[in-house]
């Protein structure tokens, strides 16, 4: 049981909450700049939740998802908003005409975890450091996609 500086026990009655951005119905309860005009409008990423970290979808097993939700509920006292970010793309085989036949879709979705304060984000990042990565437009398991995209078309043919 945690104690304050005078030795008195501190009881925390609130628990953190993990919410998907798409499931927020009454946005004005979460975003200070939210207003309704045929639909909810607000700035995103929100100034209310300015601190973010990312985890790639391939790194999140069902077990990891449950661990993250439980950790937030047990270790934070605030709301954490999750937003799925789709950075899917088509990769064209180098040296071939850019057609659907010569390509394949690369799923590249990320989950952004948005926090109200930097302390909570830091605690989360430490707890799940093996999963946290900087977001990228190309799949982290295929660094050659990033490299190949930086080449000229003539250089790509040589790959």
Secondary structure, DSSP 8 states (H G I E B T S, - for coil): --B-TTS-B-------EEEEGGG-S-GGGT-TT-EESSSEE--SS-GGG-EEEEEEGGG--HHHHHHHHHHHHHH-SSEEEEEEEE--EEEE-TTS-SSGGGEEEE--EEEEEEESSHHHHHHHHHHTTTTB----SS-TT-HHHHHHHTS-HHHHHT-
